[in-house]
Amino acid sequence: MNFAKEARKLANFIIGLEEPFFTHYVPDRICYNHIGALYTDVILQAGLNYKSVVKPRVQRVLTHYPEANTVESFSIVLQEEGFEKVIKWKHPIKQERMLRLLEFSDIKGINTSEDLKGFLQNTYCRQSLLELNGFGPKSLDYLLKLLNFDSVAVDRHIYSFVELAEISATDYHATKKVVEFAADLLEVSRSSIDYSIWKFMSNKQSRNINSEQLALNL
């Protein structure tokens, strides 16, 4: 794939959209300084609806367990009260991923969000996080985004948007590069293009659902 060519194609597609595209990126997730909420967010997000499933659980951890803002204190809360009570989650796979992430953090000397942010400044350290079972490139980029790194986390919305521009979304890394290069060409941050694509596709999906409901009522 010619990344520069495809990025220019994507940038031109965005410029040609009839409706305003770029939305100023304002992080709406308030868990950056609370490890319990941050880890709940990053572990649950894969494959689940953020608004209806993930966000309420993140807010629950923030509201009911304000003291669980470090790896040590969050681990104690989970041990004493259990996943089902704290996170309202029964499925063992995500519970196991959470335990692995907490254990990894403890081994690496990560206790606070600032510790984690400092750790992730190093490319080698990022790679070591990817060695955790169930923690792939998307989870890493999503975590970076939550910690206010300028990053693109490729999800189904980004894949669909790239395909709308008639660009083949071949794999995660290729799609990520195209979107990042397009952001550079458009002179916007990578977080802004990520958020704007998410907003555009979410609104498009809502409009499609409303149109289908209207058609059914006619």
TALINKA-V888374 format. One record per backbone hydrogen bond with DSSP energy under -1.0 kcal/mol. NH is the residue of the N-H (numbers start at 1). CO is the residue of the C=O. E is the energy in kcal/mol with one decimal. If there is no record, write none. Layout:
nh=NH co=CO e=E
nh=NH co=CO e=E
This chain:
nh=3 co=1 e=-1.1
nh=6 co=2 e=-2.5
nh=7 co=3 e=-2.5
nh=8 co=4 e=-2.1
nh=9 co=5 e=-2.0
nh=10 co=6 e=-2.3
nh=11 co=7 e=-2.7
nh=12 co=8 e=-2.6
nh=13 co=9 e=-1.9
nh=14 co=10 e=-2.2
nh=15 co=11 e=-2.4
nh=16 co=12 e=-1.9
nh=17 co=14 e=-1.2
nh=34 co=31 e=-1.7
nh=35 co=69 e=-1.3
nh=36 co=68 e=-1.7
nh=38 co=34 e=-2.9
nh=39 co=35 e=-3.1
nh=40 co=36 e=-1.7
nh=41 co=37 e=-2.4
nh=42 co=38 e=-2.4
nh=43 co=39 e=-2.1
nh=44 co=40 e=-2.0
nh=45 co=41 e=-1.9
nh=48 co=45 e=-1.6
nh=53 co=49 e=-1.9
nh=54 co=49 e=-1.7
nh=55 co=50 e=-3.5
nh=58 co=54 e=-2.2
nh=59 co=55 e=-2.7
nh=60 co=56 e=-1.7
nh=61 co=57 e=-2.0
nh=62 co=58 e=-2.1
nh=63 co=59 e=-2.6
nh=64 co=60 e=-3.1
nh=65 co=61 e=-1.7
nh=68 co=65 e=-1.9
nh=69 co=67 e=-1.2
nh=71 co=111 e=-2.6
nh=74 co=70 e=-2.5
nh=75 co=71 e=-2.2
nh=76 co=72 e=-1.8
nh=77 co=73 e=-2.1
nh=78 co=74 e=-2.3
nh=79 co=75 e=-2.2
nh=80 co=76 e=-2.5
nh=81 co=77 e=-2.6
nh=82 co=78 e=-1.8
nh=86 co=82 e=-2.3
nh=87 co=83 e=-2.8
nh=88 co=83 e=-1.1
nh=95 co=91 e=-1.1
nh=96 co=92 e=-2.7
nh=97 co=93 e=-2.0
nh=98 co=94 e=-2.1
nh=99 co=95 e=-2.2
nh=100 co=96 e=-2.3
nh=101 co=97 e=-2.3
nh=102 co=98 e=-2.5
nh=103 co=99 e=-2.5
nh=104 co=100 e=-2.7
nh=105 co=101 e=-2.4
nh=106 co=102 e=-2.2
nh=107 co=103 e=-2.4
nh=108 co=104 e=-2.2
nh=109 co=106 e=-1.0
nh=110 co=105 e=-3.2
nh=116 co=112 e=-2.1
nh=117 co=113 e=-2.6
nh=118 co=114 e=-2.3
nh=119 co=115 e=-2.3
nh=120 co=116 e=-2.3
nh=122 co=119 e=-1.3
nh=126 co=122 e=-1.9
nh=127 co=123 e=-2.1
nh=128 co=124 e=-1.8
nh=129 co=125 e=-1.5
nh=130 co=126 e=-1.3
nh=132 co=129 e=-1.6
nh=135 co=132 e=-2.0
nh=140 co=136 e=-2.2
nh=141 co=137 e=-2.7
nh=142 co=138 e=-2.5
nh=143 co=139 e=-2.4
nh=144 co=140 e=-2.5
nh=145 co=141 e=-2.2
nh=146 co=142 e=-2.2
nh=147 co=143 e=-1.5
nh=148 co=145 e=-1.7
nh=149 co=144 e=-3.0
nh=151 co=149 e=-1.3
nh=159 co=155 e=-2.4
nh=160 co=156 e=-2.4
nh=161 co=157 e=-2.3
nh=162 co=158 e=-2.6
nh=163 co=159 e=-1.9
nh=164 co=160 e=-1.7
nh=165 co=161 e=-1.3
nh=166 co=163 e=-1.8
nh=167 co=162 e=-1.7
nh=170 co=168 e=-1.7
nh=175 co=171 e=-2.3
nh=176 co=172 e=-2.5
nh=177 co=173 e=-2.2
nh=178 co=174 e=-2.1
nh=179 co=175 e=-2.3
nh=180 co=176 e=-2.6
nh=181 co=177 e=-2.8
nh=182 co=178 e=-2.2
nh=183 co=179 e=-2.1
nh=184 co=180 e=-1.9
nh=185 co=181 e=-2.3
nh=186 co=182 e=-2.2
nh=188 co=183 e=-2.3
nh=193 co=189 e=-1.9
nh=194 co=190 e=-2.2
nh=195 co=191 e=-2.6
nh=196 co=192 e=-2.7
nh=197 co=193 e=-2.2
nh=198 co=194 e=-2.1
nh=199 co=195 e=-2.7
nh=200 co=196 e=-2.6
nh=201 co=197 e=-2.7
nh=202 co=198 e=-2.2
nh=203 co=199 e=-2.4
nh=204 co=200 e=-2.2
nh=205 co=201 e=-2.4
nh=206 co=202 e=-2.1
nh=207 co=203 e=-2.4
nh=208 co=204 e=-2.2
nh=209 co=205 e=-2.2
nh=210 co=206 e=-2.4
nh=211 co=207 e=-2.3
nh=212 co=208 e=-2.2
nh=213 co=209 e=-2.3
nh=214 co=210 e=-2.3
nh=215 co=211 e=-2.3
nh=216 co=212 e=-1.9
nh=217 co=213 e=-1.4
